[in-house]
Amino acid sequence: MPIPDLPSLPTEDSLLSQKFGREIANYFSGSPLNRVSFLRSDGPFLRAAFAHPRARFLLLRDLAPLVRSPTDTANLAFASRADVLPLTGPEPFARSEEEQIAEYDSEEGPQPIIVFLGIDERGELKGLFSGSGSGGSEGEGGEEFKYRDFEGDPYFALDVTPRDDGLKERAEEVIKAVTARGLVFYEGGPRHMGLHAGQAAMYGHARAIIDWNVRTPFCAQCGQPTLSVNAGTKRVCPPTDKAGGQVRNRKPCATRGTVSNHSFPRTDPTVIMAVISADGTKVLLGRQRRWPKYWFSTLAGFQEPGESIEEAVRREVWEESGVRVGRVILHSSQPWPFPASLMIGAIGQALPGDGEKIYLGHDAELESAKWFPLEEVREALLKGTSNLGEGAPEGYVEGALRLPPQTAIANRLITAVVEGWWIPSRM
């Protein structure tokens, strides 16, 4: 499946581009929004952005995004402020971070998870809102949002998953309102890889932050409930609790004696690598037992503390396949919100002789690992790519190699090897 709108920097003739080629971007990167992250703690900004008639909201139910229709799942659909008010209330950002902490009351129950995503300054998303079946006039007319030097349309993400937490009926009211207009939540599986690239980046951002908030309701130090602040991108362990109408100190917590009493969304660095043979004629690919028949991919694994990216590549390749890698070069990276990895793409070259021998006895992760000639891999890139869980594409011949789609960085790394990206004369 071609991805024509993957993000990329404008063509330019800098010294770095002359030596290394154009910067490579991957699916789930390239959001059209300016995140203006320094304004997430700016109360007046958040209140103005939320209250603006053109504020738009990406709704996630069980981490599945709202899309236009069952037949148009490539485009996100966005709700208006009027749609989300039953869940958020009219002023979710009425109190500053300091006020929220000082006035923390555990008896108030959970608050909806609302995340500020950014501002569409370039107008790339304008047509999506009016054409998404939102109904009503709010969000479709009026001037763009303006704050200081920033102008555009503000975007938020909102978790509308019905849970038994006091918010269930309010969340269901929002869901009922948007689905009554023909909008649907994507039900095609745990990973929505069919969105247009810029929207996929927005979804990935929203999914990762909302998932983190849901997963970390308690403090890792003391186990007490935490509070979401900074427009959904931080959680804090309040020192006091107003439950029962009287302020009392909560249990001691080690975080309160440090510089910052905050926890932040985690990102797990993960190396993923295409390994070429010593003579440059083959590529090493592996397969897991759960994958479809004949489906192979690049090797990957988590980077460990105290380990460089290059060291992680060499260790993971040796542990999984027995192959020993020499030189490693970085290719590109991909944010991967399942749930919170940064895929660091690399290309490595096996050491000659015994360095190329495959041995699967170290780690039981792989069912098989093989050296594939570049010509066979090139053919698979043309006729054998698909998402996991999807059938083979048209034109595929049973028994031939199958590979990940273009939305996966594994595909981009394999393509780079086949096209000779790593050869100095082609840089």
HELIX and SHEET records of a PDB file:
HELIX    1   1 LEU A   15  PHE A   20  1                                   6    
HELIX    2   2 SER A   37  LEU A   39  5                                   3    
HELIX    3   3 GLY A   43  ALA A   51  1                                   9    
HELIX    4   4 ARG A   81  THR A   88  1                                   8    
HELIX    5   5 GLU A   97  ALA A  102  1                                   6    
HELIX    6   6 SER A  106  GLU A  108  5                                   3    
HELIX    7   7 LYS A  126  SER A  130  1                                   5    
HELIX    8   8 LYS A  168  THR A  179  1                                  12    
HELIX    9   9 ALA A  197  ARG A  215  1                                  19    
HELIX   10  10 ASN A  230  GLY A  232  5                                   3    
HELIX   11  11 ALA A  243  GLY A  245  5                                   3    
HELIX   12  12 ALA A  254  GLY A  257  5                                   4    
HELIX   13  13 ILE A  309  SER A  321  1                                  13    
HELIX   14  14 GLY A  353  GLU A  356  5                                   4    
HELIX   15  15 LEU A  374  LYS A  383  1                                  10    
HELIX   16  16 ILE A  409  VAL A  418  1                                  10    
HELIX   17  17 PRO A  424  ARG A  426  5                                   3    
SHEET    1   A 5 ASP A  72  LEU A  76  0                                        
SHEET    2   A 5 ALA A  64  SER A  69 -1                                        
SHEET    3   A 5 ARG A  56  ARG A  61 -1                                        
SHEET    4   A 5 PHE A 150  ASP A 159  1                                        
SHEET    5   A 5 ILE A 114  ASP A 120 -1                                        
SHEET    1   B 5 ASP A  72  LEU A  76  0                                        
SHEET    2   B 5 ALA A  64  SER A  69 -1                                        
SHEET    3   B 5 ARG A  56  ARG A  61 -1                                        
SHEET    4   B 5 PHE A 150  ASP A 159  1                                        
SHEET    5   B 5 PHE A 145  TYR A 147 -1                                        
SHEET    1   C 3 ASP A  72  LEU A  76  0                                        
SHEET    2   C 3 ALA A  64  SER A  69 -1                                        
SHEET    3   C 3 VAL A 184  PHE A 185 -1                                        
SHEET    1   D 3 LEU A 227  VAL A 229  0                                        
SHEET    2   D 3 LYS A 234  VAL A 236 -1                                        
SHEET    3   D 3 HIS A 262  SER A 263 -1                                        
SHEET    1   E 2 THR A 240  ASP A 241  0                                        
SHEET    2   E 2 ARG A 248  ASN A 249 -1                                        
SHEET    1   F 4 LEU A 299  PHE A 302  0                                        
SHEET    2   F 4 ASP A 268  ILE A 276 -1                                        
SHEET    3   F 4 LYS A 282  ARG A 287 -1                                        
SHEET    4   F 4 SER A 368  PRO A 373 -1                                        
SHEET    1   G 4 LEU A 299  PHE A 302  0                                        
SHEET    2   G 4 ASP A 268  ILE A 276 -1                                        
SHEET    3   G 4 SER A 341  ALA A 350  1                                        
SHEET    4   G 4 VAL A 325  TRP A 336 -1                                        
END                                                                             
